[in-house]
């Protein structure tokens, strides 16, 4: 299950980057903000997985 969670986090980061880029290109501040939020969600998910991995090693 950990691998799926890591992939989901990366997918959120990528999806957010695309949304942010499209929002910037189309001058859609709402979409740009949504993209940034998706990226943050992905980074937080990735950090959570790193913490889980650290505890599994001990």
Backbone bond lengths (Angstrom), bond angles and torsions (degrees), N, CA, C in turn:
res aa  C-N    CA-C-N  psi(-1)  N-CA   C-N-CA  omega(-1)  CA-C   N-CA-C  phi
1 X - - - 1.451 - - 1.517 110.73 -
2 X 1.301 119.37 -29.10 1.455 122.20 -178.61 1.513 112.65 -61.79
3 X 1.340 116.49 -38.25 1.457 120.11 -179.72 1.519 110.64 -64.67
4 X 1.322 116.62 -40.76 1.464 120.25 177.96 1.524 110.98 -61.46
5 X 1.314 116.57 -41.68 1.460 120.67 179.99 1.528 110.82 -65.40
6 X 1.317 117.10 -38.16 1.462 120.75 178.28 1.531 110.39 -65.84
7 X 1.329 116.14 -41.33 1.461 120.06 178.53 1.528 110.98 -66.15
8 X 1.326 116.58 -39.42 1.468 120.42 177.42 1.527 111.01 -61.58
9 X 1.319 116.50 -40.65 1.466 120.59 179.70 1.526 110.29 -64.47
10 X 1.328 116.62 -44.42 1.470 120.68 178.09 1.528 110.53 -63.99
11 X 1.336 116.78 -39.22 1.461 121.11 179.16 1.528 110.76 -63.42
12 X 1.333 116.58 -41.04 1.468 120.19 177.63 1.526 110.67 -62.75
13 X 1.332 116.26 -40.14 1.462 119.79 179.08 1.531 110.71 -63.74
14 X 1.327 116.51 -45.04 1.453 120.82 -179.14 1.524 111.23 -66.46
15 X 1.330 115.82 -44.77 1.463 120.60 178.88 1.522 110.08 -59.73
16 X 1.317 116.51 -41.88 1.460 120.96 179.53 1.509 112.18 -65.25
17 X 1.322 116.84 -39.40 1.464 121.32 179.37 1.531 109.96 -63.24
18 X 1.337 116.31 -41.61 1.464 120.65 178.90 1.521 110.27 -65.85
19 X 1.332 116.66 -47.13 1.470 120.12 179.44 1.522 111.23 -59.58
20 X 1.329 115.89 -42.84 1.460 119.77 179.89 1.534 110.27 -62.26
21 X 1.316 116.59 -42.87 1.459 120.52 179.67 1.517 112.69 -64.71
22 X 1.330 116.47 -43.84 1.465 120.34 178.47 1.520 110.03 -65.63
23 X 1.323 116.66 -42.25 1.463 120.35 178.49 1.516 111.90 -61.94
24 X 1.311 116.19 -39.03 1.464 120.69 178.46 1.525 110.28 -67.77
25 X 1.333 116.87 -43.70 1.464 121.55 -178.04 1.525 112.12 -66.54
26 X 1.324 116.81 -33.15 1.464 120.76 -177.61 1.525 112.37 -99.72
27 X 1.305 115.85 4.15 1.469 122.44 -178.49 1.531 111.83 58.36
28 X 1.337 115.13 37.88 1.462 122.37 177.85 1.530 107.61 -102.68
29 X 1.330 115.38 95.71 1.471 120.16 -175.74 1.529 112.03 -64.46
30 X 1.322 117.40 -32.58 1.464 120.49 178.88 1.517 111.63 -64.10
31 X 1.327 116.88 -44.68 1.458 121.23 179.10 1.521 110.52 -68.04
32 X 1.315 116.06 -38.10 1.466 120.31 177.94 1.532 110.74 -62.20
33 X 1.314 116.56 -44.13 1.458 122.01 178.70 1.529 111.06 -65.41
34 X 1.323 115.71 -40.89 1.466 120.62 177.93 1.531 110.16 -61.49
35 X 1.316 116.39 -39.73 1.455 121.04 177.80 1.511 111.92 -63.43
36 X 1.316 116.21 -42.94 1.467 119.75 178.19 1.519 110.63 -63.42
37 X 1.326 116.94 -38.85 1.466 121.24 178.85 1.531 110.68 -64.93
38 X 1.334 116.84 -40.70 1.467 120.14 177.28 1.522 110.76 -62.41
39 X 1.329 117.04 -39.20 1.458 120.56 178.85 1.529 110.84 -64.07
40 X 1.319 116.46 -42.51 1.466 120.36 178.48 1.525 110.00 -62.36
41 X 1.329 115.66 -43.20 1.468 120.52 178.07 1.526 110.28 -58.11
42 X 1.321 116.61 -42.87 1.460 121.05 178.80 1.513 112.46 -65.15
43 X 1.334 116.58 -41.94 1.462 120.26 179.26 1.530 111.12 -65.63
44 X 1.325 116.71 -39.58 1.467 120.01 177.85 1.520 111.21 -65.49
45 X 1.326 116.78 -40.64 1.455 120.50 178.12 1.522 111.46 -63.99
46 X 1.322 115.60 -39.12 1.461 120.47 178.31 1.535 110.35 -65.67
47 X 1.309 116.40 -41.49 1.467 120.46 178.86 1.530 110.51 -63.98
48 X 1.325 116.45 -40.77 1.464 120.24 178.91 1.529 110.85 -62.09
49 X 1.321 116.45 -39.95 1.461 120.28 178.44 1.527 111.21 -65.84
50 X 1.312 117.20 -36.98 1.463 120.46 177.81 1.524 110.72 -64.89
51 X 1.322 116.82 -38.55 1.469 120.63 178.14 1.521 109.31 -65.77
52 X 1.325 117.20 -43.75 1.477 120.37 178.50 1.519 110.36 -60.35
53 X 1.334 116.47 -43.74 1.461 120.56 179.40 1.537 111.63 -61.92
54 X 1.324 116.08 -39.07 1.461 120.20 -179.77 1.532 110.90 -63.43
55 X 1.327 116.79 -39.05 1.458 120.06 179.21 1.522 112.18 -73.15
56 X 1.319 117.75 -29.70 1.460 121.06 178.51 1.516 110.97 -68.00
57 X 1.330 117.27 -32.30 1.455 121.50 -179.06 1.516 112.56 -70.95
58 X 1.330 117.32 -25.52 1.478 121.09 -177.88 1.467 112.55 -88.47
